[in-house]
Amino acid sequence: MSMADFAVRAPVKISMIFLLVILLGWISLRRLPVNLFPDIQAPRITTEVRTRGLSPQEVERRIAQPFERSLYTVRGVRDVKSISRADTAILVTEFTWESPMDYAFLDVKKAVAEVQRGLQEDIDTVTVLRFDPNARPIITLALVGEKKADTVELRQIAKKILEPQFERIEGSPVSWSRAEMNSNS
């Protein structure tokens, strides 16, 4: 007996099989997690160096170039790009996709520390960061008032009305930044 013959002779069984497949597909679809950004660890590490009283040209020559030379010695580095501004140098170190980023992060911190020791008098702070797309906020909310005096009232509205409503949403941690709220309101 062929498949077509079976389908013609037993339409109820075939209908039940199709309904079962559709039901399993629907159940699977409902359990499928939704993620705006897939779990991809971008092979990129950012280093921010803050100084005091240096022009962009001085930051490039005295800060960014020594850090770039040091970062190029780290294993797995594909490229190092720097942005020099007044009092700030931002260095983005890109690695090959095969590089183990946990070890690369430690190697970058070690390379940065070596350069930092030699330039202690010029450097205020050094920050080494790994970019994680899942750490970005899903929504950013700004409350704007008519007058400057409305800031206190807007903050109370945000804390008493909006925060409890956002906290009720399943799986969504709410964090309020005072600096952001004060500067945005």
N, C-alpha and C positions, 0 to 999 in steps of 0.2 A: 504494500500500500504506500503510495507516495504522500508527500506532505500536503499537496493540494487535495487529494482524496480524503485525507484525515480531516482537513479543515471543513470540507463540504459535509462530511458525515457527522462531525461533532462540533457544531457551531457554538454550543454553550461552553464546552471546554476551552475552545479557542478564545471566546469572549472573556472567560474568567482569567485565562493566562494574560491577555492584554490588559485587563483591569488590574491584575496583580503587578505587572510591570509598571503601569502608570502610577499605582499607589506607592510602590517602592521608590520610584523616581521623585514623586512629590515629597515623600518623607525625607529622602536624602537631600533634596533641595532646601527644605526648611532647616535642616541641621548643618548646612554648609555655612561656615563662618564668613562674615563679610569683613574684609580688611582693605582699607583704602590704599595702603602702601604695603606691598608684599615684603616679607622678611628678607631683605637684601642688605647685606653689610657692604656698603660702598667702600671700595678700597682707597679711602681718602682720609687723611688726618690733617687737621688744621692747627697751626700754631700761631698764637697771637702774642706779639711782643710789644709792650707798652714802655715808652720812654718819656722823658720830660725835656721840653725846650729844644727839640731837634726839628729841622725843616724836613720835608719829604726827601730832598736830595741827600741830606745827611743820614736819614733813616735808611735809605737804600744802600749807601756806601758803607756806613759804620755798623749797621745792624743786619739788614736783610742779606747782603752778600755773604758774610761769614756763616750765617745760619743755613743759607742755601748750599754752600760748599760742604758743610757738615752733614746736612740731610741727604745729599747725593751719595754719601758713603754707606747709608743704611741699605741692607740687603732687600731686594725686591722693588726698589724705587724705580718708577717709570718716568716720572717728571716732577719737578718742583716749580711752583709758580708763586710769585710774591707780589704783594700790593703794598706800596709804601705811601703812607700819609704822614701828615705832621704828627709826631709823637706816637705813631703806631705802624707796625709792620705785621702783615698777615701773610703767612706762608702756607700754601696748600700742597701737601705731599701726596702724590698719586702713586699707588702701587699696582702691580700686576694682579689679576683676579685670582691667581693661584697663591698669592702671599697669605700666610696666616696672620690675620690682623691683630690678634692678641699679642703676638711676639713683635710684630711691626710697631705697635703702639709703645711697647717697652723700649724698643731700639730707638724710636724717635725721641722719647723722653730722655734717654741716655745721651743721645747726640746733642739735644738741645741743652741739657745740663752742662755738658762740656764747654759749649760756646758761651753759655751764660756765666760760667765762672770766670772766663777771660774778659767779659764785658760788664762786670758787676756795677761799675760806676755809671754806665750809660743806661742800664735797664732798670725799670721799676718793677714790672711783673711779666711773667711768661705763663701763658695758658696753652696746654695741649689738649685738643678735643677730637673726639671721633663723632662723625655725623651719623645720627640715627633718625631716619625718616619717621619712625613710629613715635618719636618723642615730640614731634611737632603738634601743636594744638589743632583740633578739628575745626573749632569755631573760635573766633575772637569777637568779643562784644564790646562796643564802646557806648557809654551813656554820655549824652551831651546836654548841658543845661544852658539856659538863657543868660544867666549871670554867674559870676564867680562864686557867689554865696550859695548857689545850688549844689555845689560839690558835696557838701555834707549830706544833704537830702538825697542826692543820687546814690551816694555810698550806702545809706540806710536802705533805700529801695533795693539796691543790688544784694545786700546781705540778708535782708528780711524776706524779700519776695522772690527774687530771681534765683539766688543760691539754693534754697530748698527745692525749687522746682527742677533745677538741673541735677541736684543730687538724687532725685527720685528716678532718673533715667538709669536703667540697668547698665552697669559696666562703664560708667563715665565718671571718673574722678574730677572734681571741680577744684581748681586752685585760683585764688585771687591774688594778684600782685598789687600791693599798695602803690608802688611806684607807677605801674601801668594805669591803675585806676585814677591816681591823682593827676597824672600827665594827660590822660585821655579825657577826663571829665571836664 
